[in-house]
Amino acid sequence: MSLTLNCADAPFEYFREGTERTYTPDYILVENRVFENERLVIDNHQYRRCSFHGCTLVYGGAPFGFVECDFDGCCEPALTGAAIRAVAFLEALAQSPNRYPGL
């Protein structure tokens, strides 16, 4: 599976019409690498043209990105920190939808 998913955030000012677009997200760029059976923290990383085989991708809630990356079917996500708390919160809301009608 080929994937392009850019979740590197830019501040609100970056999107305002008429402002100079000089913001560059603070991330580590990784290009043209092959990862096999590794545990990788993807927070604050931008992967370009990389391949992932049997990897565990650890996500804690920070910006990240994949551009033209290939994944075999054996990679798995592992959540930690803010990401796992967000999932727990959304699961709790989903189990009691009538308690939070405005959401």
HELIX and SHEET records of a PDB file:
HELIX    1   1 PHE A   12  PHE A   15  5                                   4    
HELIX    2   2 GLY A   81  GLN A   95  1                                  15    
HELIX    3   3 PRO A   97  ARG A   99  5                                   3    
SHEET    1   A 4 SER A   2  ASN A   6  0                                        
SHEET    2   A 4 GLY A  65  PHE A  71 -1                                        
SHEET    3   A 4 HIS A  45  ARG A  48  1                                        
SHEET    4   A 4 ILE A  28  GLU A  31  1                                        
SHEET    1   B 4 SER A   2  ASN A   6  0                                        
SHEET    2   B 4 GLY A  65  PHE A  71 -1                                        
SHEET    3   B 4 SER A  51  HIS A  53  1                                        
SHEET    4   B 4 VAL A  34  GLU A  36  1                                        
SHEET    1   C 3 ARG A  39  VAL A  41  0                                        
SHEET    2   C 3 THR A  56  TYR A  59  1                                        
SHEET    3   C 3 GLU A  76  LEU A  79  1                                        
END                                                                             
